[in-house]
Amino acid sequence: SDLLSVYPIADQHVGLMAWAREAGENYDLKIGAKRLRQSMARLVSQSPPSQQAVILNLGDWQHSDDSKNMTPGSGNLLDVDGRYFKVLQTGVQLMMDVIDMALQKHKNVLVRNLPGNHDPHAAIALTVALGAFYHNNPRVKIDVDPSDFFYHRFGETLIGATHGHKLKPDRMAMSMAVRQRENWGATKYHYFYFGHIHHE
């Protein structure tokens, strides 16, 4: 069918560790991976079959960018569940599982990993790993654009996305109209996805 299915995933923070007595609930590598697999399975089962699906990793897929367990920009210390190799490996496998679930319902899958403030370099590693794994799969396209922004036109709809640490939502419309002038003018519907939301 001529439908587009979009699966935005924001702030997965693979490897984040939290203690219930301090943070309100427990969270670790296994809990996070299990929740996403269950959520993705539910979403795919509820989605109509389509020619094209887009998996949009909106950034901060990994909780830590490297083994220092600090945010790269501000140097905030992070509580991380396990060694960096284990966390990175879990993140790559988790995204592969998400892609494989989407392939059960959709003919083609486009994957874009946007960098976040927690994982600017780990996002690149994730993209390179996925690109190598799905290299010979004609149904999967790994978008290797290194930009902080994603744009995709589908008929009369233009979709945009970014993590959110470099662009606030109130500037989204003008930014999209300027960066995607031709597509903006040629489409009726415009959607923009953000991650980096730390409160309701």
Disulfide bonds with the S-S distance in Angstrom:
none
